[in-house]
Amino acid sequence: MHPHLACLDLAERRRAFPRALHRQGPLDTSAVREHLEAVVPTTTDESGSNS
């Protein structure tokens, strides 16, 4: 996963974390989201580029 909120949203929608970690049911990704919100600059460009 790229360090971008759009990628986290997509991974959550696709239920990628439970599959990747071989776990049943949803996982709490709130700590990942909080970290990304703190360190990733906010852009209006969904592709992740800052230009």
C-alpha distance (Angstrom), angle and dihedral (degrees) to the residues before:
residue distance angle dihedral
M1 . . .
H2 3.79 . .
P3 3.81 117.0 .
H4 3.80 92.3 -105.5
L5 3.80 129.3 111.6
A6 3.81 92.4 -130.3
C7 3.82 89.3 58.0
L8 3.80 90.8 49.7
D9 3.81 90.4 50.3
L10 3.80 90.7 51.1
A11 3.81 93.0 46.9
E12 3.80 90.1 50.9
R13 3.82 92.6 48.5
R14 3.80 90.5 49.8
R15 3.82 91.7 45.7
A16 3.80 88.2 -127.1
F17 3.81 97.5 154.1
P18 3.81 98.2 59.6
R19 3.82 90.3 45.2
A20 3.80 93.7 47.8
L21 3.80 92.0 47.9
H22 3.83 94.4 41.3
R23 3.82 91.8 -122.6
Q24 3.79 130.0 144.4
G25 3.79 118.0 -122.5
P26 3.80 132.3 1.2
L27 3.79 123.8 -33.8
D28 3.79 126.4 -142.8
T29 3.81 106.2 -110.6
S30 3.80 95.9 170.7
A31 3.82 92.9 111.4
V32 3.81 90.6 53.0
R33 3.81 90.6 49.1
E34 3.84 92.2 48.3
H35 3.80 90.6 50.3
L36 3.80 93.5 49.3
E37 3.79 92.0 46.6
A38 3.81 88.9 53.4
V39 3.82 98.7 46.8
V40 3.81 107.2 27.4
P41 3.79 116.6 80.9
T42 3.80 113.1 -123.4
T43 3.80 113.5 -114.6
T44 3.77 133.8 173.5
D45 3.81 89.6 -138.1
E46 3.84 109.6 93.7
S47 3.82 91.5 -159.4
G48 3.78 91.5 72.0
S49 3.78 97.8 -117.1
N50 3.80 119.4 126.7
S51 3.82 96.8 -146.7
